[in-house]
Amino acid sequence: MPALLDPTSELLPAQREALPRPPSLSDKRVALLDISKPRGDVFLDHLEAKLGDIGVDARRYSKPTFTRVAPVDLKHKIASECDIVIEALAD
């Protein structure tokens, strides 16, 4: 199983196991989270189109800024509306 790395500046990063991947995306709602780095939206535009081509319900969300963690209300909104999250990082 690949390691899950935490990009924060923790001195002792938390050990986390990756969650199992779903066998299929059918009947799943996918959150596409733009962290507001330059060109992340370009990547998500392409990904949203590809997911749409195969009938996946993809929903877009954005953090106000990449310099801070996502606000709690945004995390709750995504968790209540979606099954899977894809986060876009770009520059």
C-alpha positions in Angstrom: 0.0 0.0 0.0 1.5 3.4 -0.9 2.2 5.9 1.8 -0.1 8.8 2.3 2.0 12.0 2.8 0.8 15.0 4.7 2.2 18.3 3.2 1.8 20.3 6.4 4.7 21.3 8.6 4.0 18.8 11.3 7.1 17.7 13.2 5.6 14.2 13.6 3.2 13.6 10.7 0.2 11.5 11.5 0.2 8.0 10.1 -2.8 7.5 7.9 -3.9 4.5 5.8 -5.4 5.2 2.5 -9.1 4.4 2.3 -10.1 1.6 -0.1 -11.0 2.8 -3.5 -14.6 2.2 -4.7 -14.9 -0.6 -7.3 -16.8 1.9 -9.6 -17.8 5.5 -9.8 -21.3 4.7 -11.0 -23.9 6.1 -8.5 -21.1 8.1 -6.8 -21.0 11.9 -6.5 -17.5 13.2 -7.0 -16.4 16.5 -5.5 -13.8 18.4 -7.5 -12.0 20.7 -5.0 -10.1 23.6 -6.4 -7.6 24.8 -3.8 -7.3 28.1 -5.7 -3.7 27.6 -7.0 -3.1 28.9 -10.5 -4.3 26.6 -13.3 -6.0 24.1 -10.9 -9.3 25.1 -12.5 -7.9 24.1 -15.9 -7.1 20.6 -14.7 -10.5 20.3 -13.1 -12.3 21.5 -16.2 -10.7 18.6 -18.1 -11.4 16.1 -15.4 -15.0 17.3 -15.1 -15.5 16.8 -18.8 -14.0 13.3 -18.7 -16.1 12.3 -15.7 -19.2 13.7 -17.5 -18.4 11.6 -20.6 -18.8 8.5 -18.5 -21.9 9.7 -16.7 -20.3 10.6 -13.3 -22.0 13.3 -11.2 -19.1 15.7 -10.6 -19.6 18.8 -8.4 -17.2 21.8 -8.2 -16.0 23.4 -5.0 -13.3 26.0 -4.3 -11.3 27.0 -1.3 -11.1 30.7 -0.8 -7.3 30.6 -0.8 -4.6 27.9 -1.1 -2.7 29.4 1.9 -5.2 28.1 4.5 -7.0 24.8 5.1 -10.5 24.5 3.8 -13.1 26.2 6.0 -15.1 23.8 8.2 -18.4 24.7 6.5 -16.9 23.9 3.1 -15.7 20.5 4.4 -19.1 19.7 5.8 -20.8 20.7 2.6 -18.6 18.5 0.5 -19.0 15.6 3.0 -22.7 15.9 3.0 -23.1 16.1 -0.8 -20.4 13.8 -2.2 -18.9 10.4 -1.8 -15.4 11.0 -3.2 -13.1 14.0 -3.3 -10.5 14.9 -5.9 -8.4 17.8 -5.0 -6.6 19.8 -7.7 -3.0 21.1 -7.1 -1.3 23.1 -9.8 1.0 26.0 -10.6 
